[in-house]
Amino acid sequence: MAHAVRLLLALAISLGVFASAPLRAHELQPGFLELKESAPGRYDVLWKLPSLGESSDVGMPIVPVFPESCRQLGEARTTRAGTAWVFAARLGCEDGLAGQTIAIEGLEAFTTDVLVRVHHADGSVETHVLKPVQPSVTLRAAGDTRRGVGAYLYLGVEHILLGVDHLLFVLGLLLIVRDRWMLVKTVTAFTIAHSITLAVATFGAATVAPAPLNAAIALSILFLGPEIVRVWRGETSFTIRHPWVVAFAFGLLHGFGFASGLAQLGLPKGEIPIALLLFNVGVELGQLAFVISILLLERAFRLLQVHWPKAVERLPGYLVGTLGAFWTIQRIAILLKGVA
């Protein structure tokens, strides 16, 4: 692996890391807005509002905005679900919502997304992802049967590319694995492992509490630090000889981290299989794009024959170990605080 590539990747990742270090592993707290048409022009509304942080009791100041022809029927019911607030209400829209625009006011000020799902009376469903740069969507017109389930694919790609700790773990593996064939085996093992636990958690067969899960994922990054140092020294270990085994074991943990994103959306049973498939494909596409980018940069810098001082060459390895230690201490502190 070209040292220059490692350096540039580490510096690029560190910029995002220090900006998001306080966040949970694979932080994805999307808002969720669901509307079910129970009668012509009548909708049951479910609005899941994420909190401002993992331990915050303050809801994110964002609110859905409906067309002017819509009005609330009766009072909303409010409950707390984990780190989110859930609001249930009924909405009456004289002209219906087909072809109308729905927006999320205040979304521009945050880095989260909002998944919008609308069930129409004809049985069709459409799904959209609203982002800070595009906080509104115009729903399909009557007669348009597109479902928009590709939103789950987008969420998967975004989740992996914004999961700084996951990318740092993958970078750590790339710093350890030198053989291309072993790299293929290692990445494949990691992919299979987190796909298994992603499916298990999404179907509700098993769950892991967020606080210990986040601490364990941070520990997986810290674990790679000493292994990178052993590679520098020309030493060996079980991890260096069989990195795919370690990647598989820790991949099971990371899969539960991925599942938290889908779990927060409260998917209906009929939509879980397609949502799981597309979300997982999105995760794999994002991970593949990251690995391919590294390999392409490696080849480019090898051709350029760029050389760095020894201290600079080792910076990425120290970055993996240092940030792994920082996150581990931080998340164990959060875990102990919750226990107390």
C-alpha positions in Angstrom: 0.0 0.0 0.0 1.5 3.3 -1.0 2.5 5.4 2.0 1.3 8.6 0.3 -2.2 7.1 -0.2 -2.4 6.2 3.5 -1.4 9.7 4.5 -3.9 11.5 2.3 -6.7 9.1 3.3 -5.9 9.5 6.9 -5.8 13.2 6.8 -9.1 13.4 4.8 -10.8 11.0 7.3 -9.4 12.9 10.3 -11.1 16.1 9.2 -14.5 14.3 9.4 -13.5 12.4 12.5 -12.8 15.4 14.7 -15.9 17.1 13.4 -18.0 14.1 14.4 -16.1 12.4 17.2 -18.9 12.8 19.8 -21.4 11.0 17.6 -22.5 7.4 18.0 -21.1 4.6 15.9 -22.5 4.8 12.4 -24.5 7.8 13.5 -27.8 7.8 11.5 -30.7 9.4 13.3 -33.1 10.2 10.5 -36.5 11.7 11.1 -39.4 9.6 9.8 -42.7 10.9 8.5 -45.4 8.3 7.5 -48.8 9.2 6.1 -51.5 6.5 5.5 -54.6 7.4 3.6 -57.4 5.9 5.6 -60.2 7.5 3.5 -60.3 10.0 0.6 -58.4 13.1 1.9 -57.9 11.6 5.4 -54.4 10.5 6.6 -53.1 8.9 9.7 -49.8 10.7 10.4 -46.8 9.2 12.3 -43.9 11.6 12.9 -40.7 10.4 14.5 -38.5 13.3 15.7 -34.9 12.5 16.5 -33.1 14.1 19.5 -30.2 16.5 19.2 -27.8 13.9 20.5 -27.4 10.5 22.0 -28.0 11.6 25.6 -30.0 14.7 24.8 -33.6 15.2 26.0 -34.1 17.9 23.5 -35.9 17.1 20.2 -34.4 18.3 17.0 -36.3 21.6 16.0 -37.6 20.4 12.7 -41.3 20.1 11.8 -43.2 18.8 8.8 -45.1 21.3 6.7 -48.1 20.2 4.7 -50.1 21.9 1.9 -52.4 24.7 2.9 -55.4 22.6 2.1 -54.5 20.3 5.0 -55.6 20.7 8.6 -55.1 18.6 11.8 -58.1 16.6 13.0 -58.1 16.4 16.8 -55.1 16.4 19.1 -51.8 14.7 18.5 -50.6 11.9 20.7 -47.0 12.0 21.9 -44.8 9.2 23.2 -41.0 8.6 23.7 -39.3 5.8 21.8 -35.6 5.5 22.6 -33.9 8.7 21.5 -36.8 9.8 19.4 -40.2 11.4 20.1 -43.2 9.9 18.3 -46.2 12.0 17.3 -49.4 10.4 16.0 -52.2 12.5 14.5 -54.9 12.6 11.8 -54.8 15.0 8.9 -57.5 16.1 6.6 -56.6 17.4 3.1 -59.4 18.6 0.9 -57.4 18.0 -2.3 -55.5 14.9 -1.1 -51.7 14.7 -1.2 -51.2 13.4 -4.7 -49.1 15.9 -6.6 -48.7 18.1 -3.5 -45.5 19.2 -1.8 -44.4 18.2 1.7 -41.5 20.0 3.4 -39.5 19.7 6.6 -39.0 23.1 8.1 -35.7 23.7 9.9 -33.9 20.7 8.2 -31.5 23.0 6.5 -29.7 23.6 9.8 -28.8 20.0 10.5 -26.9 17.1 8.9 -29.7 14.5 9.3 -32.2 13.3 6.8 -35.9 12.6 6.9 -37.5 9.6 5.3 -41.0 10.3 4.0 -43.3 7.4 3.2 -46.8 7.9 1.9 -49.4 5.1 1.6 -52.1 6.0 -0.9 -55.6 4.7 -0.8 -55.0 2.7 -4.0 -52.4 0.6 -2.2 -49.4 2.2 -3.7 -46.5 3.4 -1.6 -43.9 6.0 -2.3 -40.7 6.7 -0.3 -38.5 9.8 -0.4 -35.4 11.0 1.4 -35.4 14.7 2.4 -32.0 16.3 3.0 -30.8 19.6 4.3 -30.0 20.7 0.7 -33.4 19.5 -0.5 -35.9 19.6 2.4 -39.1 19.3 0.4 -40.6 16.8 -2.1 -43.5 16.9 -4.5 -45.4 13.6 -4.3 -46.4 11.7 -7.3 -49.5 12.7 -9.2 -52.6 10.4 -9.3 -52.0 7.5 -11.7 -48.2 7.5 -11.2 -47.3 4.1 -9.6 -43.6 4.6 -8.9 -42.8 3.5 -5.3 -39.6 5.3 -4.7 -38.1 2.4 -2.7 -34.7 3.4 -4.1 -34.5 5.8 -1.2 -33.3 2.8 0.9 -30.4 2.3 -1.5 -29.5 5.9 -1.1 -29.7 5.7 2.7 -27.3 2.7 2.6 -24.7 4.5 0.6 -24.9 7.6 2.7 -24.8 5.6 5.9 -21.5 3.9 5.1 -19.9 7.0 3.7 -20.8 9.1 6.7 -19.8 6.3 9.1 -16.4 7.7 9.9 -15.6 5.0 12.4 -16.5 2.2 9.9 -14.3 3.7 7.3 -11.5 4.1 9.8 -11.8 0.4 10.6 -11.6 -0.5 6.9 -8.6 1.7 6.6 -7.0 -0.1 9.5 -7.5 -3.4 7.7 -5.9 -2.0 4.5 -2.9 -0.9 6.5 -2.5 -4.5 7.8 -3.2 -6.5 4.7 -0.5 -6.3 2.0 -1.5 -9.2 -0.3 -4.3 -8.4 -2.8 -5.9 -11.8 -2.6 -5.9 -11.7 1.2 -7.5 -8.2 0.9 -10.3 -9.6 -1.2 -10.9 -12.4 1.4 -10.8 -9.9 4.3 -13.2 -7.4 2.7 -15.5 -10.3 1.7 -15.5 -11.7 5.2 -16.3 -8.3 6.6 -19.2 -7.9 4.1 -20.7 -11.3 4.8 -20.5 -10.7 8.6 -22.2 -7.4 8.8 -24.8 -8.5 6.2 -25.7 -11.4 8.5 -26.2 -9.2 11.6 -27.9 -6.4 9.6 -30.5 -8.9 8.5 -30.8 -10.6 12.0 -31.3 -7.2 13.7 -33.7 -5.8 11.1 -36.0 -8.8 11.4 -35.9 -8.4 15.1 -34.3 -11.8 15.8 -31.6 -10.2 18.0 -30.8 -6.7 19.3 -27.9 -5.1 21.1 -28.2 -2.0 23.3 -26.7 1.0 21.6 -24.3 2.1 24.4 -22.3 -1.2 24.7 -22.5 -1.7 20.9 -20.9 1.7 20.3 -18.1 0.9 22.8 -17.4 -2.4 21.2 -17.2 -0.9 17.7 -14.8 1.7 19.0 -12.8 -1.1 20.6 -12.6 -2.9 17.3 -10.8 0.2 15.8 -8.5 0.4 18.8 -7.6 -3.3 18.4 -6.1 -2.6 15.0 -3.7 0.0 16.3 -1.2 -2.5 17.9 -1.5 -4.8 14.9 -0.5 -2.0 12.5 2.6 -1.4 14.7 3.5 -5.1 14.5 3.4 -4.9 10.7 5.8 -2.0 10.9 8.2 -4.0 13.0 8.0 -7.0 10.7 6.3 -9.1 13.4 3.4 -11.4 13.0 0.2 -12.3 14.9 -3.0 -14.2 14.4 -4.6 -11.0 13.0 -1.8 -10.4 10.5 -1.8 -14.1 9.4 -5.6 -14.4 9.3 -7.1 -10.9 9.0 -10.3 -12.2 7.4 -11.2 -14.0 10.6 -10.8 -10.8 12.6 -12.7 -8.9 10.0 -15.6 -11.4 10.1 -15.7 -11.3 14.0 -15.8 -7.5 14.2 -18.0 -7.3 11.1 -20.8 -8.9 13.2 -20.6 -5.9 15.5 -20.6 -3.4 12.7 -23.7 -5.0 11.2 -25.7 -4.3 14.4 -24.5 -0.7 14.0 -25.8 -0.5 10.5 -29.1 -2.0 11.6 -29.8 0.9 13.9 -30.4 3.1 10.9 -33.2 0.9 9.5 -34.6 0.1 12.9 -35.3 3.7 13.7 -37.5 4.0 10.7 -40.0 1.5 11.9 -40.4 -0.4 8.7 -43.7 -2.2 8.0 -43.4 -5.9 7.7 -44.3 -6.0 4.1 -41.5 -3.6 3.2 -38.7 -5.0 5.3 -37.3 -7.5 2.7 -36.9 -4.9 -0.1 -35.7 -2.2 2.3 -33.1 -4.5 3.8 -31.9 -5.6 0.4 -31.5 -2.1 -1.0 -30.0 -0.7 2.2 -27.5 -3.5 2.4 -26.6 -3.1 -1.4 -26.2 0.6 -0.7 -23.8 -0.1 2.2 -21.8 -2.5 0.0 -21.6 0.0 -2.9 -20.3 2.7 -0.6 -17.7 0.4 1.0 -16.6 -0.8 -2.5 -16.3 2.7 -3.7 -14.1 3.5 -0.7 -11.8 0.5 -1.2 -11.5 1.1 -5.0 -10.7 4.7 -4.4 -7.8 3.6 -2.2 -6.5 1.1 -4.7 -6.7 3.7 -7.5 -4.8 6.2 -5.4 -2.3 3.6 -4.6 -1.6 2.9 -8.2 -1.4 6.6 -9.0 1.1 7.4 -6.3 3.1 4.4 -7.1 3.5 5.7 -10.7 4.4 9.2 -9.3 7.0 7.6 -7.0 6.1 9.9 -4.1 8.2 9.3 -0.9 7.4 10.6 2.6 9.5 10.9 5.8 9.1 7.9 8.1 7.2 9.9 10.8 4.7 11.0 8.1 4.3 7.5 6.7 3.2 6.2 10.1 0.7 8.9 10.8 -2.3 6.9 9.5 -1.5 4.0 11.8 -1.2 6.2 14.8 -4.4 7.9 13.8 -6.3 4.6 13.8 -5.0 3.7 17.2 -5.4 7.1 18.8 -8.9 7.7 17.6 -9.8 4.1 18.5 -8.6 4.7 22.1 -10.4 8.1 22.3 -13.7 6.7 21.1 -13.4 3.6 23.4 -12.8 5.8 26.5 -15.6 8.2 25.4 -18.2 5.5 24.8 -17.3 3.5 27.9 -17.8 6.7 29.9 -21.3 7.1 28.2 -22.0 3.5 29.0 -21.0 3.8 32.7 -23.0 7.0 33.0 -26.1 5.3 31.7 -25.6 2.4 34.2 -25.2 4.9 37.1 
